[in-house]
């Protein structure tokens, strides 16, 4: 197993567990080519901090890579709303682009 993933997993459910830890774990799973596990970690991050726009963006990406375009679009839509509400314009723009690409690719 990937030592970075192993290290992060050891911290789960401990005093340092939180949105950032789950986000970091999700990124490592994505790098390791495990989008479904990444999506679960990113979902846990937004469950802990629903205003974490970077985690919403990453959740959409992971779901798209896991071949779940409907869930990816839902994550992007929620992430866009969160990002716009907190003035995170760049994240909202990026998620709009990704969502538009997904919508075009759908049959």
Secondary structure, DSSP 8 states (H G I E B T S, - for coil): --HHHHHHHHHTTSTT-SHHHHHHHHHHHHHTT-HHHHHHHHHHHHHH-TT-HHHHHHHHHHHHHTT-HHHHHHHHHHHHHHHHHTT-HHHHHHHHHHHHHHHHH--
